[in-house]
Amino acid sequence: MKDLVAAALTAAKERGQDVADVPVTAIAAAAGVSRSTLLRRLGGSRAALDEAVRQAGVDPGGRPPVRERAIEAAAWLVAERGLGEITLDAVAERAGCSLPSLYTVFEGRDGLLAAVFEQYGPLPDVQALAADPPQRLEDVVRALYRAFVTAFEREPQIVPAVFADLFSRPDGPAARMMAATVPRMYEGLGGLLLPHVEAGRLRPLPLPLLAQLLLGPLINHILLRPVLAPAFGADLPSVDEAIELFADAFLRAVALP
């Protein structure tokens, strides 16, 4: 049974699924046997295999996949405690899975945290926007601002915790999370901004600087709003008003007539 457990774990890792969700044919292929041979060795049911996997310290699944449960559990822990306090033991307890399962799916803490930021950060919104971009430059800028505001406000609030860790520990887990997603983030931003550079609507600045000019003021504002709100009260513009003001300032700075 040990070789079948190893084959099941290998197939699950390759497919990004729980063992319980991997077809018997895929497990048989990983074990180098036919489907009928595998079922014969299991006594006609895969229940014995799932139990053997469980005894090996890995949750075979059957509930929502370990990946989904772990990402959600880790996200809430990050929002509640900050990145520095997150351990795989705490995630496993909250997600109702085993520690070996987390290593099988994510290959460690950094892999799990990168998956959390990928799901709850701005990347999905930027990619969706890049797949169907507005035609007008003004609309692109405003849509990007709204995407980032949404990412900051989305529950559980992962993005503020990531920036807090990034500013306090430039070589910490937040920096590694950002490094794993920034290339795809810039790919999405490039798809939205570079066509307007090529069309002569935007100054031909390097994309990293163009992105910083676009996003830097807004991100700084969103991060500081919890401090600014008590200090300025009603004089502080709403988030929607801030988006319009920052969009206008960006376009005045880099848009070409």
C-alpha positions as CSV (number, residue, x, y, z in Angstrom):
1,M,0.0,0.0,0.0
2,K,2.9,2.4,0.6
3,D,3.8,2.6,-3.1
4,L,0.1,3.4,-3.9
5,V,0.0,6.1,-1.3
6,A,3.2,7.6,-2.8
7,A,1.6,7.4,-6.3
8,A,-1.6,9.1,-5.1
9,L,0.3,11.9,-3.5
10,T,2.4,12.4,-6.6
11,A,-0.7,12.5,-8.9
12,A,-2.4,14.9,-6.5
13,K,0.6,17.3,-6.5
14,E,0.9,17.2,-10.2
15,R,-2.8,18.0,-10.8
16,G,-3.1,20.5,-7.9
17,Q,-5.9,18.5,-6.3
18,D,-6.7,16.6,-3.2
19,V,-6.1,12.9,-3.3
20,A,-9.9,12.3,-3.1
21,D,-10.4,14.3,-6.3
22,V,-7.7,12.6,-8.4
23,P,-9.2,10.0,-10.8
24,V,-8.3,6.4,-10.2
25,T,-6.8,6.2,-13.7
26,A,-4.4,9.0,-12.8
27,I,-3.3,7.3,-9.6
28,A,-2.9,4.0,-11.5
29,A,-0.7,5.8,-14.1
30,A,1.4,7.3,-11.4
31,A,1.8,3.8,-9.8
32,G,2.7,2.3,-13.2
33,V,-0.2,-0.2,-13.1
34,S,-3.5,-0.6,-14.9
35,R,-6.8,0.8,-13.4
36,S,-8.1,-2.8,-12.9
37,T,-4.9,-3.8,-11.1
38,L,-5.1,-0.8,-8.8
39,L,-8.7,-1.5,-7.9
40,R,-8.0,-5.2,-7.4
41,R,-5.2,-4.3,-5.0
42,L,-7.5,-1.9,-3.2
43,G,-10.2,-4.6,-2.8
44,G,-12.5,-2.9,-5.4
45,S,-12.8,0.5,-3.6
46,R,-10.6,3.5,-3.1
47,A,-11.7,3.9,0.5
48,A,-8.8,1.8,1.6
49,L,-6.4,4.1,-0.3
50,D,-7.9,7.3,1.2
51,E,-7.6,5.8,4.7
52,A,-3.9,4.8,4.0
53,V,-3.2,8.4,2.8
54,R,-4.8,9.7,6.0
55,Q,-2.7,7.4,8.2
56,A,0.4,8.7,6.3
57,G,-0.5,12.2,7.7
58,V,-2.2,13.7,4.7
59,D,-5.8,14.7,4.4
60,P,-7.2,12.9,1.3
61,G,-9.9,15.6,0.9
62,G,-13.5,15.1,-0.1
63,R,-14.4,18.4,1.5
64,P,-13.5,21.6,-0.3
65,P,-9.9,21.0,-1.5
66,V,-7.1,21.5,1.0
67,R,-5.8,24.3,-1.2
68,E,-9.0,26.3,-1.0
69,R,-9.4,25.7,2.8
70,A,-5.8,26.6,3.5
71,I,-5.8,29.8,1.4
72,E,-8.9,31.0,3.1
73,A,-7.7,30.1,6.6
74,A,-4.3,31.7,6.0
75,A,-6.0,34.9,4.6
76,W,-8.0,35.4,7.8
77,L,-5.0,34.7,10.0
78,V,-2.9,37.3,8.1
79,A,-5.7,39.9,8.4
80,E,-6.1,39.1,12.1
81,R,-2.5,38.7,13.2
82,G,-0.2,40.0,10.4
83,L,2.2,38.1,8.2
84,G,4.9,37.7,10.9
85,E,2.6,35.6,13.1
86,I,1.5,33.1,10.6
87,T,2.6,29.5,11.0
88,L,1.7,26.4,9.0
89,D,0.6,24.8,12.2
90,A,-1.9,27.6,12.8
91,V,-3.2,27.4,9.2
92,A,-3.5,23.6,9.4
93,E,-5.5,23.8,12.6
94,R,-7.9,26.5,11.2
95,A,-8.3,24.8,7.8
96,G,-8.9,21.4,9.4
97,C,-6.1,19.7,7.4
98,S,-2.7,18.1,8.2
99,L,0.7,19.8,8.1
100,P,2.0,17.3,5.5
101,S,-1.0,18.2,3.3
102,L,0.1,21.9,3.3
103,Y,3.7,20.9,2.3
104,T,2.3,18.7,-0.4
105,V,0.2,21.4,-1.9
106,F,2.3,24.6,-1.3
107,E,5.8,23.3,-0.6
108,G,6.1,25.5,2.4
109,R,5.0,28.8,4.0
110,D,6.2,31.1,1.2
111,G,4.2,29.1,-1.3
112,L,1.1,29.3,0.8
113,L,1.4,33.1,1.4
114,A,2.1,33.7,-2.3
115,A,-1.2,31.8,-3.1
116,V,-3.0,34.0,-0.6
117,F,-1.8,37.2,-2.1
118,E,-2.5,36.0,-5.6
119,Q,-6.1,35.3,-4.7
120,Y,-6.9,38.3,-2.4
121,G,-4.5,40.9,-3.9
122,P,-5.1,43.2,-6.9
123,L,-3.7,40.7,-9.5
124,P,-7.1,39.0,-10.4
125,D,-8.8,42.4,-10.9
126,V,-5.9,43.7,-13.0
127,Q,-5.8,40.6,-15.1
128,A,-9.6,40.7,-15.6
129,L,-9.3,44.4,-16.6
130,A,-6.5,43.7,-19.0
131,A,-8.6,40.9,-20.7
132,D,-11.3,43.4,-21.5
133,P,-9.8,46.9,-21.3
134,P,-11.8,50.2,-21.7
135,Q,-11.0,52.0,-24.9
136,R,-10.4,55.5,-23.4
137,L,-7.2,56.1,-21.4
138,E,-9.2,58.1,-18.8
139,D,-11.4,55.0,-18.2
140,V,-8.4,52.7,-17.9
141,V,-6.8,54.9,-15.2
142,R,-10.0,55.1,-13.2
143,A,-10.7,51.4,-13.6
144,L,-7.2,50.6,-12.3
145,Y,-7.7,52.8,-9.3
146,R,-11.0,51.2,-8.5
147,A,-9.4,47.7,-8.8
148,F,-6.6,48.6,-6.3
149,V,-9.1,50.2,-3.9
150,T,-11.2,47.1,-4.1
151,A,-8.1,45.0,-3.3
152,F,-7.3,47.1,-0.2
153,E,-10.9,46.9,1.1
154,R,-11.6,43.3,0.3
155,E,-12.2,41.0,3.3
156,P,-10.2,39.5,4.7
157,Q,-7.9,42.6,4.3
158,I,-4.7,41.0,3.1
159,V,-3.2,43.9,1.1
160,P,-2.8,46.3,4.1
161,A,-1.1,43.6,6.1
162,V,1.3,42.8,3.2
163,F,2.3,46.5,2.9
164,A,2.8,46.7,6.7
165,D,5.2,43.8,6.6
166,L,6.9,45.1,3.5
167,F,7.7,48.4,5.0
168,S,8.9,46.9,8.3
169,R,10.9,44.0,6.8
170,P,12.1,44.6,3.2
171,D,13.5,41.1,3.1
172,G,10.5,39.4,4.8
173,P,7.7,37.2,3.6
174,A,5.8,40.2,2.0
175,A,8.7,40.9,-0.2
176,R,8.8,37.3,-1.4
177,M,5.0,37.4,-2.0
178,M,5.3,40.5,-4.1
179,A,8.3,39.1,-6.0
180,A,6.1,36.1,-7.0
181,T,3.3,38.2,-8.3
182,V,4.9,41.5,-9.6
183,P,5.9,40.1,-13.0
184,R,2.3,39.1,-13.8
185,M,1.1,42.4,-12.3
186,Y,3.3,44.4,-14.6
187,E,2.3,42.2,-17.5
188,G,-1.3,43.2,-16.9
189,L,-0.4,46.9,-16.4
190,G,1.6,46.8,-19.6
191,G,-1.3,45.4,-21.5
192,L,-3.4,48.3,-20.3
193,L,-0.9,51.2,-20.5
194,L,1.6,50.4,-23.3
195,P,-1.0,50.6,-26.1
196,H,-1.7,54.2,-25.1
197,V,2.1,54.9,-25.1
198,E,2.4,53.4,-28.6
199,A,-0.6,55.4,-29.7
200,G,1.0,58.6,-28.5
201,R,-1.4,59.3,-25.7
202,L,1.0,58.7,-22.9
203,R,4.6,59.8,-22.4
204,P,7.0,57.0,-23.3
205,L,8.3,56.3,-19.8
206,P,9.6,53.0,-18.6
207,L,6.7,50.9,-17.4
208,P,7.9,50.5,-13.8
209,L,8.0,54.3,-13.4
210,L,4.8,54.8,-15.3
211,A,3.1,52.3,-12.9
212,Q,4.6,54.1,-9.9
213,L,3.4,57.4,-11.0
214,L,0.0,55.9,-11.5
215,L,-0.4,53.9,-8.4
216,G,2.0,55.4,-5.8
217,P,-0.1,58.4,-4.8
218,L,-3.3,56.3,-4.5
219,I,-1.7,53.5,-2.5
220,N,-0.1,56.0,-0.2
221,H,-3.5,57.7,0.3
222,I,-5.3,54.4,1.0
223,L,-2.7,53.3,3.5
224,L,-2.8,56.6,5.3
225,R,-6.6,57.1,5.3
226,P,-7.1,55.4,8.8
227,V,-4.8,58.2,10.1
228,L,-6.1,61.0,7.9
229,A,-9.8,60.4,8.6
230,P,-9.7,61.3,12.4
231,A,-7.4,64.3,11.7
232,F,-9.3,65.9,8.8
233,G,-12.8,64.6,9.3
234,A,-15.3,65.9,6.7
235,D,-12.5,67.8,4.9
236,L,-11.0,64.5,3.7
237,P,-12.4,63.6,0.3
238,S,-14.2,60.4,-0.1
239,V,-12.5,57.5,-1.8
240,D,-14.4,58.1,-5.0
241,E,-13.5,61.8,-5.0
242,A,-9.8,60.8,-4.3
243,I,-9.9,58.5,-7.3
244,E,-11.1,61.3,-9.6
245,L,-8.5,63.8,-8.2
246,F,-5.6,61.3,-8.6
247,A,-6.8,60.3,-12.1
248,D,-6.8,63.9,-13.2
249,A,-3.4,64.6,-11.7
250,F,-1.9,61.5,-13.4
251,L,-3.3,62.4,-16.7
252,R,-2.2,66.0,-16.5
253,A,1.3,64.7,-15.7
254,V,1.9,62.1,-18.3
255,A,-0.9,62.3,-21.0
256,L,0.1,63.8,-24.3
257,P,-2.2,66.3,-26.1
